[in-house]
Amino acid sequence: MPSATRQFKRLLFGRPLASERMEEERLPKITALAVLSSDAISSVAYATDQILTVLAVLGAAALQYVVPISAVIVGLLVLVGLSYRQTIFAYPGGGGSYTVAKENLGVMAGLIAAAALLTDYILTVAVSIASGIDAITAAYPSLHPSSVILCVGSVAVLMIVNLRGVRESGLAFRLPTYAFIFMMLALIIGGFVRLATGGPLPAAALAHAPVAPSALAPVGIFLLLRAFAEGCAAMTGTEAISNGVMVFRKPAQKNAATTLVWMVAILAVFFMGTSILARRFGIVDVSHEPVLSQLGHQVFGTGTIYYVFQYSTFFVLVLAANTAFADFPRLSSILANDRYMPRQLAARGDRLAYSNGIVVLALFAVLLIWIFRGSTDALIPLYAVGVFICFTLSQAGMVVHWFKTRETGWRWKATLNGLGALATGIVSIIQVVTKFTTGAWIVVLIIPALIVLLRAIHTHYTHFAELLKFDGTSPIAPLHHTVVVPVNGISKATAGALVYATTISDDVRPVYVEVDPNGTAAMLLDWDTWDIGLELTVLKSPYRSVLRPLVEYVDGLRCNTVGELVSVVVPEIVPKHWFEHLLHNKTALYIRTAFLFRPNVVVIAVPFLLGHAARLRDLLNHETETQETAVPTMPGAPGEPGAHTAA
């Protein structure tokens, strides 16, 4: 890699880290909370909005249901949090819903959980980024036309920061996350103080009459369920800590469990506080301005504090996508090790992060943002469907786990997980039914399609391993080895390839493809003059193709005898500078590609490095001159200076 490129890469991503630094990359609880909980905590910025958007269909009076719906969601959140706390201690290796479901409910259940999780992680990035940009465009409406560009730029920044490694991304994201926590506490406390002191409230807060029960049947009940389903977006990211136990410092399980409790408590307080304040301040219309922005105006006014609050909301929403950047690559690596995803996703990069998984997640998120034009309202209906499927499978798997292990206290643990599975299963059904026509059908189709893809990848790797398996009963014994060297002229590159060819076989066959008949006679004359003891074979090419005659010639060689091995040694000229590659054709690359799928054919490129040869020659000449100067002469040797001196 050129020096300038290497320096730029180090500036952008940092210096490579040795594998021994893995333990140092683990995170303390304070930092891990910022990395793994930002998705869940930031969901308060849009969860209440989604409830109000649905309730608005019933009229302003339906605002009274926002608090009861939020309370049910918080109760479900606590139940799921307690269930995942048990998962942390039972499965400290991570993997979350996929690992639990696969080991206890079977491979198919595990793949369903994996597909749902992967889908949800991609949606997490898209929704979080889009919602964060909404927070900024609410403060600066002139930026709204550039929403998609701002979203894509935010994804790119997150990708680069995560490619620098888990520890550095945690340090970068800790300040914005805690700034948002502080500002949310200020908002909730300030809002309740204003309510308690009897400050002036908007007229809309006092204008609602209760909704009659008859108004809720049957469409109204469906809409209440829909509002509940939309509000459950607040629970996305709850599983992130159980998926990433291995990123915590030791004792990892204890630290992860403690962080999970912190996250659930913070989210519950923020979500309920936001919903209660929205109810008391009479916030109904959220189509043009998010709930938090409207509450910020009510509590902080329109001054500097309001803009600080909006910026903190923007940053935490953008950084909420970091939860997915932390967990998607990790889950992908586990699936890759189980041969359900490409092996490249299991490899760690220079900074000990799963770099390939990070890049793949960023690309899919950008694609989703571009398709839906960065619209939070369009993306939200797709959201949270997959995560509740994961909740259900994980809790059901834990019930089976407790029945298998029968550890101390297994009965009450199984009961807790059973209640969690039942509750989240019901919510999953509500999610699919109420959101199906508004976008959930896309997720319902994507998850099975992804499962088919995962199984196809696994089938490929299984078949691949079977074909490669060697039991020692089939000896490798080619009867004859022929080396073909394609040449287009006499040069240093050709000479280097021929020298190499003669070291690996006694049967070396230089071939010249006749593209221009006028040049063949001159080529043969030059070859005879060179006189290296190898006969040049001329291949006719009436259609001026270099590859077809060469491929037919090699096919004829390897078909003459069973067990024939043919090596094609290709001279390859490598320019000194990268931009000089544009001035040369890629014949060597095309030749390698042409023989890629032909059995018993080996293609070998012999590079000739332009610029390096001259430098090597100068170095050899310098060493020769040095040796001649340094060799001592025998006194009295005839014809040497020493003899004259001695005389």
NUTIKE-639515 format. One line per 3 residues: number of its first residue (from 1); their letters; for each residue x, y, z of C-alpha. Coordinates in nm, 2 decimals, always signed. Layout:
NUM) A) X,Y,Z | ...
//
This chain:
1) MPS) +0.00,+0.00,+0.00 | +0.14,+0.34,-0.09 | +0.28,+0.54,+0.20
4) ATR) +0.03,+0.82,+0.16 | -0.26,+0.59,+0.16 | -0.13,+0.40,+0.46
7) QFK) -0.09,+0.73,+0.65 | -0.44,+0.84,+0.56 | -0.59,+0.51,+0.67
10) RLL) -0.41,+0.54,+1.01 | -0.53,+0.89,+1.05 | -0.89,+0.79,+0.98
13) FGR) -0.90,+0.46,+1.16 | -0.60,+0.45,+1.39 | -0.30,+0.23,+1.41
16) PLA) -0.35,-0.15,+1.39 | -0.40,-0.32,+1.73 | -0.23,-0.65,+1.82
19) SER) -0.45,-0.94,+1.93 | -0.31,-0.92,+2.28 | -0.49,-0.59,+2.32
22) MEE) -0.83,-0.76,+2.31 | -0.88,-0.75,+2.68 | -0.79,-0.37,+2.69
25) ERL) -1.07,-0.31,+2.44 | -1.34,-0.43,+2.69 | -1.56,-0.16,+2.83
28) PKI) -1.65,-0.05,+3.19 | -2.01,-0.02,+3.28 | -2.03,+0.36,+3.24
31) TAL) -1.90,+0.34,+2.88 | -2.09,+0.03,+2.79 | -2.41,+0.20,+2.89
34) AVL) -2.35,+0.46,+2.63 | -2.25,+0.21,+2.36 | -2.52,-0.05,+2.42
37) SSD) -2.81,+0.14,+2.57 | -2.83,+0.45,+2.35 | -3.08,+0.28,+2.12
40) AIS) -3.32,+0.20,+2.40 | -3.28,+0.53,+2.59 | -3.31,+0.74,+2.28
43) SVA) -3.64,+0.57,+2.18 | -3.82,+0.81,+2.41 | -3.77,+1.07,+2.13
46) YAT) -4.02,+0.90,+1.90 | -4.21,+0.63,+2.10 | -4.47,+0.88,+2.25
49) DQI) -4.49,+1.05,+1.91 | -4.61,+0.72,+1.75 | -4.88,+0.67,+2.02
52) LTV) -5.01,+1.02,+1.97 | -5.01,+0.99,+1.59 | -5.24,+0.70,+1.61
55) LAV) -5.46,+0.84,+1.89 | -5.51,+1.16,+1.69 | -5.74,+0.96,+1.46
58) LGA) -5.98,+0.92,+1.75 | -5.98,+1.29,+1.82 | -5.81,+1.51,+2.08
61) AAL) -6.00,+1.36,+2.36 | -5.83,+1.02,+2.31 | -5.51,+1.19,+2.45
64) QYV) -5.62,+1.05,+2.79 | -5.51,+0.70,+2.68 | -5.14,+0.79,+2.61
67) VPI) -5.05,+0.74,+2.98 | -5.22,+0.40,+3.03 | -5.07,+0.27,+2.71
70) SAV) -4.73,+0.39,+2.81 | -4.77,+0.23,+3.16 | -4.85,-0.11,+3.00
73) IVG) -4.54,-0.08,+2.78 | -4.32,+0.01,+3.08 | -4.45,-0.29,+3.26
76) LLV) -4.37,-0.51,+2.97 | -4.02,-0.35,+2.95 | -3.95,-0.44,+3.31
79) LVG) -4.07,-0.80,+3.25 | -3.85,-0.84,+2.95 | -3.55,-0.67,+3.13
82) LSY) -3.58,-0.92,+3.41 | -3.59,-1.21,+3.16 | -3.28,-1.09,+2.98
85) RQT) -3.10,-1.05,+3.31 | -3.13,-1.42,+3.35 | -3.02,-1.48,+2.99
88) IFA) -2.69,-1.28,+3.07 | -2.59,-1.53,+3.34 | -2.71,-1.84,+3.15
91) YPG) -2.54,-1.74,+2.82 | -2.24,-1.52,+2.89 | -2.09,-1.58,+2.55
94) GGG) -2.34,-1.35,+2.39 | -2.55,-1.42,+2.08 | -2.87,-1.33,+2.26
97) SYT) -3.19,-1.46,+2.11 | -3.01,-1.65,+1.83 | -2.80,-1.86,+2.06
100) VAK) -3.08,-1.92,+2.31 | -3.33,-2.02,+2.05 | -3.09,-2.24,+1.85
103) ENL) -2.97,-2.43,+2.15 | -3.31,-2.49,+2.31 | -3.57,-2.47,+2.03
106) GVM) -3.38,-2.59,+1.73 | -3.19,-2.45,+1.44 | -3.50,-2.31,+1.26
109) AGL) -3.60,-2.11,+1.57 | -3.25,-1.98,+1.59 | -3.25,-1.87,+1.23
112) IAA) -3.59,-1.70,+1.27 | -3.44,-1.50,+1.57 | -3.12,-1.42,+1.38
115) AAL) -3.31,-1.30,+1.07 | -3.54,-1.09,+1.29 | -3.25,-0.94,+1.48
118) LTD) -3.05,-0.86,+1.16 | -3.35,-0.69,+1.01 | -3.41,-0.49,+1.33
121) YIL) -3.05,-0.38,+1.36 | -3.06,-0.24,+1.00 | -3.39,-0.06,+1.08
124) TVA) -3.24,+0.07,+1.41 | -2.97,+0.26,+1.22 | -3.22,+0.39,+0.96
127) VSI) -3.49,+0.50,+1.21 | -3.24,+0.64,+1.47 | -3.06,+0.85,+1.21
130) ASG) -3.38,+0.97,+1.04 | -3.53,+1.06,+1.38 | -3.21,+1.25,+1.48
133) IDA) -3.22,+1.45,+1.16 | -3.58,+1.53,+1.23 | -3.48,+1.68,+1.56
136) ITA) -3.23,+1.91,+1.39 | -3.47,+2.00,+1.11 | -3.73,+2.09,+1.37
139) AYP) -3.49,+2.35,+1.51 | -3.37,+2.45,+1.16 | -3.65,+2.40,+0.91
142) SLH) -3.43,+2.52,+0.62 | -3.23,+2.19,+0.64 | -3.53,+1.97,+0.58
145) PSS) -3.48,+1.94,+0.20 | -3.13,+1.80,+0.27 | -3.25,+1.53,+0.52
148) VIL) -3.14,+1.23,+0.31 | -2.79,+1.38,+0.26 | -2.76,+1.45,+0.63
151) CVG) -2.87,+1.10,+0.71 | -2.62,+0.94,+0.48 | -2.34,+1.16,+0.62
154) SVA) -2.44,+1.06,+0.98 | -2.42,+0.69,+0.88 | -2.08,+0.74,+0.73
157) VLM) -1.95,+0.91,+1.04 | -2.08,+0.63,+1.27 | -1.92,+0.37,+1.04
160) IVN) -1.58,+0.54,+1.06 | -1.59,+0.58,+1.44 | -1.69,+0.22,+1.49
163) LRG) -1.41,+0.10,+1.25 | -1.17,+0.27,+1.49 | -1.26,+0.00,+1.75
166) VRE) -1.51,-0.06,+2.03 | -1.32,+0.12,+2.30 | -1.27,+0.44,+2.10
169) SGL) -1.63,+0.44,+1.98 | -1.74,+0.41,+2.34 | -1.53,+0.70,+2.45
172) AFR) -1.66,+0.91,+2.16 | -2.03,+0.83,+2.24 | -2.02,+0.86,+2.61
175) LPT) -2.05,+1.24,+2.64 | -2.35,+1.28,+2.40 | -2.54,+1.00,+2.57
178) YAF) -2.49,+1.14,+2.92 | -2.57,+1.49,+2.80 | -2.90,+1.37,+2.67
181) IFM) -2.97,+1.19,+3.00 | -2.90,+1.51,+3.19 | -3.12,+1.72,+2.96
184) MLA) -3.40,+1.47,+2.98 | -3.39,+1.48,+3.36 | -3.40,+1.86,+3.34
187) LII) -3.70,+1.84,+3.10 | -3.90,+1.60,+3.32 | -3.82,+1.77,+3.65
190) GGF) -3.88,+2.12,+3.50 | -4.21,+2.00,+3.35 | -4.34,+1.86,+3.67
193) VRL) -4.23,+2.17,+3.86 | -4.42,+2.39,+3.62 | -4.73,+2.17,+3.66
196) ATG) -4.70,+2.17,+4.04 | -4.65,+2.54,+4.06 | -4.96,+2.60,+3.85
199) GPL) -4.78,+2.77,+3.56 | -4.99,+2.86,+3.25 | -5.07,+2.57,+3.03
202) PAA) -5.18,+2.56,+2.66 | -5.55,+2.57,+2.61 | -5.54,+2.23,+2.44
205) ALA) -5.44,+2.08,+2.77 | -5.77,+2.17,+2.93 | -6.01,+2.11,+2.64
208) HAP) -6.05,+1.74,+2.64 | -6.35,+1.54,+2.75 | -6.33,+1.17,+2.82
211) VAP) -6.40,+0.94,+2.53 | -6.72,+0.74,+2.57 | -6.67,+0.36,+2.56
214) SAL) -6.91,+0.34,+2.26 | -6.67,+0.55,+2.06 | -6.40,+0.28,+2.10
217) APV) -6.58,-0.01,+1.94 | -6.48,-0.17,+1.72 | -6.25,+0.06,+1.52
220) GIF) -6.14,+0.25,+1.83 | -6.02,-0.07,+2.01 | -5.82,-0.16,+1.70
223) LLL) -5.66,+0.19,+1.70 | -5.57,+0.16,+2.07 | -5.40,-0.17,+2.00
226) RAF) -5.23,+0.00,+1.70 | -5.11,+0.28,+1.93 | -4.98,+0.03,+2.18
229) AEG) -4.79,-0.15,+1.90 | -4.64,+0.17,+1.77 | -4.54,+0.27,+2.13
232) CAA) -4.36,-0.06,+2.17 | -4.08,+0.10,+1.96 | -3.96,+0.22,+2.30
235) MTG) -3.85,-0.14,+2.38 | -3.61,-0.18,+2.08 | -3.25,-0.23,+2.19
238) TEA) -3.35,-0.40,+2.52 | -3.17,-0.72,+2.41 | -2.85,-0.54,+2.31
241) ISN) -2.67,-0.59,+2.64 | -2.74,-0.96,+2.66 | -2.61,-0.99,+2.30
244) GVM) -2.28,-0.82,+2.39 | -2.18,-0.95,+2.73 | -1.83,-1.02,+2.60
247) VFR) -1.76,-0.65,+2.55 | -1.77,-0.58,+2.93 | -1.48,-0.59,+3.16
250) KPA) -1.45,-0.87,+3.41 | -1.66,-0.98,+3.58 | -1.85,-0.95,+3.25
253) QKN) -2.18,-1.11,+3.36 | -2.22,-0.90,+3.67 | -2.13,-0.58,+3.50
256) AAT) -2.37,-0.66,+3.21 | -2.66,-0.74,+3.45 | -2.60,-0.41,+3.64
259) TLV) -2.59,-0.21,+3.32 | -2.91,-0.37,+3.20 | -3.09,-0.26,+3.52
262) WMV) -2.96,+0.09,+3.48 | -3.09,+0.10,+3.12 | -3.43,-0.03,+3.20
265) AIL) -3.47,+0.22,+3.49 | -3.36,+0.52,+3.28 | -3.58,+0.42,+2.99
268) AVF) -3.89,+0.36,+3.21 | -3.85,+0.70,+3.38 | -3.80,+0.89,+3.06
271) FMG) -4.08,+0.72,+2.87 | -4.34,+0.76,+3.14 | -4.23,+1.11,+3.21
274) TSI) -4.25,+1.21,+2.85 | -4.60,+1.06,+2.81 | -4.73,+1.22,+3.13
277) LAR) -4.60,+1.56,+3.03 | -4.74,+1.52,+2.68 | -5.08,+1.44,+2.83
280) RFG) -5.07,+1.73,+3.08 | -4.95,+1.99,+2.83 | -5.21,+1.88,+2.58
283) IVD) -4.97,+1.79,+2.30 | -5.18,+1.63,+2.02 | -5.03,+1.73,+1.68
286) VSH) -4.69,+1.58,+1.63 | -4.70,+1.58,+1.25 | -4.47,+1.89,+1.21
289) EPV) -4.28,+1.90,+1.54 | -4.18,+1.60,+1.77 | -4.31,+1.57,+2.12
292) LSQ) -3.97,+1.64,+2.28 | -3.93,+1.96,+2.08 | -4.28,+2.08,+2.19
295) LGH) -4.21,+1.99,+2.55 | -3.87,+2.17,+2.52 | -4.05,+2.48,+2.41
298) QVF) -4.29,+2.45,+2.70 | -4.02,+2.39,+2.97 | -3.71,+2.57,+2.83
301) GTG) -3.87,+2.83,+2.61 | -3.70,+2.93,+2.29 | -3.36,+3.02,+2.42
304) TIY) -3.02,+2.86,+2.43 | -3.12,+2.58,+2.66 | -3.39,+2.46,+2.41
307) YVF) -3.12,+2.44,+2.14 | -2.89,+2.25,+2.37 | -3.17,+2.01,+2.44
310) QYS) -3.24,+1.97,+2.07 | -2.87,+1.91,+1.99 | -2.84,+1.65,+2.27
313) TFF) -3.15,+1.48,+2.13 | -3.00,+1.48,+1.78 | -2.67,+1.34,+1.89
316) VLV) -2.82,+1.06,+2.10 | -3.06,+0.96,+1.83 | -2.78,+0.94,+1.58
319) LAA) -2.56,+0.76,+1.83 | -2.85,+0.52,+1.91 | -2.76,+0.36,+1.58
322) NTA) -2.43,+0.27,+1.74 | -2.61,+0.00,+1.94 | -2.67,-0.17,+1.60
325) FAD) -2.32,-0.11,+1.50 | -2.20,-0.28,+1.81 | -2.44,-0.58,+1.79
328) FPR) -2.50,-0.65,+1.41 | -2.13,-0.72,+1.34 | -2.10,-0.94,+1.65
331) LSS) -2.41,-1.14,+1.56 | -2.29,-1.17,+1.20 | -1.96,-1.31,+1.33
334) ILA) -2.14,-1.57,+1.54 | -2.35,-1.67,+1.23 | -2.04,-1.68,+1.02
337) NDR) -1.87,-1.91,+1.26 | -2.18,-2.13,+1.24 | -2.15,-2.11,+0.86
340) YMP) -2.47,-1.93,+0.81 | -2.31,-1.61,+0.68 | -2.00,-1.53,+0.47
343) RQL) -1.68,-1.62,+0.65 | -1.54,-1.27,+0.60 | -1.79,-1.14,+0.86
346) AAR) -1.61,-1.35,+1.13 | -1.28,-1.17,+1.08 | -1.16,-0.89,+1.30
349) GDR) -1.00,-0.58,+1.14 | -0.69,-0.39,+1.22 | -0.86,-0.23,+1.52
352) LAY) -1.00,-0.56,+1.66 | -1.35,-0.47,+1.54 | -1.56,-0.67,+1.30
355) SNG) -1.49,-0.43,+1.02 | -1.67,-0.62,+0.74 | -1.99,-0.64,+0.94
358) IVV) -1.98,-0.27,+1.02 | -1.94,-0.18,+0.65 | -2.22,-0.42,+0.55
361) LAL) -2.46,-0.27,+0.81 | -2.38,+0.09,+0.69 | -2.45,+0.00,+0.33
364) FAV) -2.79,-0.16,+0.40 | -2.89,+0.13,+0.63 | -2.80,+0.38,+0.36
367) LLI) -3.00,+0.19,+0.10 | -3.30,+0.18,+0.34 | -3.27,+0.56,+0.41
370) WIF) -3.25,+0.63,+0.03 | -3.56,+0.41,-0.05 | -3.78,+0.58,+0.22
373) RGS) -3.63,+0.92,+0.16 | -3.52,+0.95,+0.53 | -3.88,+0.96,+0.65
376) TDA) -3.92,+0.85,+1.01 | -4.30,+0.81,+0.97 | -4.24,+0.57,+0.68
379) LIP) -3.97,+0.37,+0.86 | -4.13,+0.34,+1.20 | -4.41,+0.10,+1.09
382) LYA) -4.14,-0.15,+0.98 | -3.97,-0.11,+1.32 | -4.01,-0.33,+1.63
385) VGV) -4.19,-0.62,+1.45 | -3.87,-0.83,+1.44 | -3.75,-0.74,+1.79
388) FIC) -4.06,-0.88,+1.96 | -4.03,-1.20,+1.76 | -3.68,-1.22,+1.91
391) FTL) -3.81,-1.15,+2.26 | -4.06,-1.43,+2.23 | -3.82,-1.69,+2.10
394) SQA) -3.55,-1.59,+2.35 | -3.79,-1.62,+2.65 | -3.94,-1.95,+2.52
397) GMV) -3.59,-2.08,+2.48 | -3.50,-1.99,+2.83 | -3.80,-2.18,+2.96
400) VHW) -3.67,-2.49,+2.79 | -3.32,-2.41,+2.92 | -3.44,-2.41,+3.29
403) FKT) -3.63,-2.73,+3.24 | -3.31,-2.89,+3.10 | -3.07,-2.77,+3.36
406) RET) -3.30,-2.76,+3.67 | -3.06,-2.52,+3.85 | -3.14,-2.38,+4.19
409) GWR) -3.46,-2.17,+4.16 | -3.53,-2.30,+3.81 | -3.91,-2.30,+3.87
412) WKA) -3.95,-1.93,+3.94 | -3.70,-1.85,+3.67 | -3.89,-2.06,+3.42
415) TLN) -4.21,-1.89,+3.53 | -4.07,-1.55,+3.48 | -3.94,-1.63,+3.13
418) GLG) -4.27,-1.80,+3.05 | -4.46,-1.49,+3.13 | -4.22,-1.29,+2.92
421) ALA) -4.26,-1.52,+2.63 | -4.64,-1.51,+2.66 | -4.65,-1.13,+2.68
424) TGI) -4.41,-1.06,+2.40 | -4.58,-1.33,+2.18 | -4.91,-1.15,+2.22
427) VSI) -4.74,-0.82,+2.14 | -4.58,-0.98,+1.83 | -4.92,-1.08,+1.70
430) IQV) -5.06,-0.73,+1.77 | -4.76,-0.58,+1.59 | -4.81,-0.78,+1.28
433) VTK) -5.19,-0.75,+1.26 | -5.21,-0.37,+1.34 | -4.91,-0.26,+1.14
436) FTT) -4.94,-0.51,+0.85 | -5.09,-0.27,+0.59 | -4.87,+0.02,+0.68
439) GAW) -4.54,-0.15,+0.62 | -4.51,-0.45,+0.85 | -4.58,-0.68,+0.55
442) IVV) -4.23,-0.59,+0.42 | -4.07,-0.73,+0.74 | -4.30,-1.03,+0.72
445) LII) -4.16,-1.10,+0.38 | -3.79,-1.01,+0.45 | -3.75,-1.24,+0.75
448) PAL) -3.84,-1.56,+0.56 | -3.64,-1.45,+0.26 | -3.34,-1.39,+0.49
451) IVL) -3.39,-1.73,+0.65 | -3.38,-1.89,+0.30 | -3.05,-1.70,+0.23
454) LRA) -2.89,-1.81,+0.56 | -2.98,-2.17,+0.49 | -2.85,-2.15,+0.14
457) IHT) -2.52,-2.01,+0.27 | -2.50,-2.30,+0.52 | -2.57,-2.55,+0.25
460) HYT) -2.30,-2.41,+0.03 | -2.04,-2.43,+0.32 | -2.15,-2.78,+0.41
463) HFA) -2.12,-2.90,+0.05 | -1.79,-2.70,+0.01 | -1.64,-2.88,+0.32
466) ELL) -1.76,-3.22,+0.19 | -1.58,-3.16,-0.14 | -1.26,-3.05,+0.02
469) KFD) -1.25,-3.33,+0.28 | -0.94,-3.55,+0.22 | -0.94,-3.90,+0.37
472) GTS) -0.59,-4.00,+0.25 | -0.72,-4.26,+0.00 | -0.68,-4.05,-0.32
475) PIA) -0.31,-3.97,-0.39 | -0.22,-3.66,-0.59 | -0.01,-3.79,-0.87
478) PLH) -0.02,-3.59,-1.20 | +0.14,-3.79,-1.48 | +0.30,-3.49,-1.65
481) HTV) +0.35,-3.12,-1.58 | +0.34,-2.88,-1.88 | +0.42,-2.51,-1.84
484) VVP) +0.27,-2.27,-2.09 | +0.42,-1.91,-2.10 | +0.22,-1.66,-2.31
487) VNG) +0.45,-1.40,-2.46 | +0.39,-1.09,-2.67 | +0.75,-0.99,-2.72
490) ISK) +1.10,-1.03,-2.59 | +1.14,-0.83,-2.27 | +1.27,-0.85,-1.92
493) ATA) +0.92,-0.95,-1.80 | +0.91,-1.24,-2.05 | +1.26,-1.35,-1.95
496) GAL) +1.17,-1.35,-1.59 | +0.86,-1.56,-1.65 | +1.06,-1.81,-1.87
499) VYA) +1.33,-1.84,-1.60 | +1.07,-1.92,-1.34 | +0.90,-2.17,-1.57
502) TTI) +1.22,-2.37,-1.63 | +1.25,-2.42,-1.25 | +0.92,-2.60,-1.21
505) SDD) +0.91,-2.82,-1.52 | +1.13,-2.96,-1.80 | +0.84,-2.91,-2.05
508) VRP) +0.82,-2.54,-2.11 | +0.62,-2.41,-2.40 | +0.63,-2.04,-2.49
511) VYV) +0.32,-1.94,-2.70 | +0.26,-1.63,-2.91 | -0.10,-1.54,-3.01
514) EVD) -0.10,-1.39,-3.36 | -0.33,-1.10,-3.34 | -0.16,-0.91,-3.62
517) PNG) +0.00,-1.14,-3.89 | +0.23,-0.86,-4.00 | +0.41,-0.88,-3.66
520) TAA) +0.46,-1.26,-3.65 | +0.76,-1.27,-3.89 | +0.95,-1.01,-3.68
523) MLL) +0.86,-1.19,-3.36 | +0.99,-1.52,-3.49 | +1.31,-1.36,-3.62
526) DWD) +1.37,-1.19,-3.28 | +1.30,-1.53,-3.11 | +1.55,-1.71,-3.33
529) TWD) +1.81,-1.44,-3.26 | +1.75,-1.47,-2.89 | +1.81,-1.85,-2.91
532) IGL) +1.73,-1.97,-2.56 | +1.66,-2.33,-2.66 | +1.28,-2.32,-2.64
535) ELT) +1.06,-2.34,-2.95 | +0.80,-2.07,-2.99 | +0.45,-2.19,-3.07
538) VLK) +0.23,-1.95,-3.27 | -0.14,-1.96,-3.22 | -0.36,-1.81,-3.49
541) SPY) -0.63,-1.57,-3.38 | -0.84,-1.46,-3.68 | -1.08,-1.26,-3.45
544) RSV) -0.80,-1.08,-3.27 | -0.88,-1.25,-2.93 | -0.58,-1.33,-2.71
547) LRP) -0.78,-1.55,-2.46 | -0.97,-1.79,-2.69 | -0.67,-1.94,-2.87
550) LVE) -0.48,-1.96,-2.55 | -0.76,-2.14,-2.37 | -0.82,-2.38,-2.66
553) YVD) -0.45,-2.46,-2.66 | -0.43,-2.53,-2.29 | -0.75,-2.74,-2.30
556) GLR) -0.59,-2.95,-2.57 | -0.29,-3.01,-2.35 | -0.48,-3.12,-2.04
559) CNT) -0.71,-3.34,-2.24 | -0.44,-3.54,-2.41 | -0.35,-3.74,-2.10
562) VGE) -0.54,-3.84,-1.78 | -0.38,-3.66,-1.49 | -0.21,-3.40,-1.70
565) LVS) -0.13,-3.08,-1.50 | -0.08,-2.76,-1.69 | +0.06,-2.44,-1.54
568) VVV) +0.02,-2.11,-1.72 | +0.30,-1.87,-1.62 | +0.19,-1.52,-1.70
571) PEI) +0.45,-1.23,-1.72 | +0.29,-0.94,-1.54 | +0.43,-0.58,-1.56
574) VPK) +0.36,-0.38,-1.24 | +0.40,+0.00,-1.27 | +0.57,+0.18,-0.99
577) HWF) +0.28,+0.43,-0.93 | -0.09,+0.34,-0.89 | -0.20,+0.59,-1.16
580) EHL) +0.03,+0.43,-1.42 | -0.19,+0.12,-1.41 | -0.45,+0.32,-1.61
583) LHN) -0.20,+0.33,-1.90 | -0.16,-0.05,-1.93 | -0.40,-0.33,-2.02
586) KTA) -0.50,-0.60,-1.78 | -0.42,-0.91,-2.00 | -0.26,-1.10,-1.71
589) LYI) -0.58,-1.05,-1.51 | -0.80,-1.16,-1.80 | -0.59,-1.48,-1.84
592) RTA) -0.61,-1.57,-1.48 | -0.99,-1.52,-1.49 | -1.03,-1.73,-1.81
595) FLF) -0.87,-2.03,-1.64 | -1.03,-1.99,-1.30 | -1.29,-2.27,-1.34
598) RPN) -1.09,-2.52,-1.54 | -0.96,-2.83,-1.36 | -0.59,-2.93,-1.35
601) VVV) -0.49,-2.58,-1.47 | -0.27,-2.36,-1.24 | -0.22,-1.99,-1.33
604) IAV) +0.09,-1.83,-1.19 | +0.17,-1.45,-1.23 | +0.53,-1.36,-1.23
607) PFL) +0.55,-0.98,-1.16 | +0.81,-0.75,-1.31 | +0.82,-0.43,-1.10
610) LGH) +0.89,-0.12,-1.31 | +1.12,+0.12,-1.12 | +1.23,-0.14,-0.87
613) AAR) +1.45,-0.31,-1.13 | +1.66,+0.00,-1.18 | +1.69,+0.06,-0.81
616) LRD) +1.80,-0.30,-0.76 | +2.06,-0.27,-1.04 | +2.20,+0.05,-0.88
619) LLN) +2.22,-0.12,-0.55 | +2.40,-0.42,-0.69 | +2.65,-0.20,-0.88
622) HET) +2.71,+0.00,-0.56 | +2.78,-0.32,-0.36 | +3.01,-0.45,-0.63
625) ETQ) +3.21,-0.12,-0.63 | +3.23,-0.14,-0.25 | +3.36,-0.49,-0.26
628) ETA) +3.62,-0.41,-0.52 | +3.75,-0.12,-0.32 | +3.75,-0.31,+0.00
631) VPT) +3.94,-0.62,-0.13 | +4.30,-0.61,+0.01 | +4.58,-0.67,-0.25
634) MPG) +4.87,-0.90,-0.19 | +5.20,-0.70,-0.17 | +5.42,-0.78,-0.47
637) APG) +5.14,-0.91,-0.69 | +5.24,-0.83,-1.04 | +5.04,-0.56,-1.22
640) EPG) +4.87,-0.43,-0.90 | +4.93,-0.11,-0.71 | +5.05,-0.30,-0.41
643) AHT) +5.34,-0.44,-0.60 | +5.45,-0.10,-0.71 | +5.43,+0.03,-0.35
646) AA) +5.62,-0.27,-0.21 | +5.89,-0.22,-0.47
//
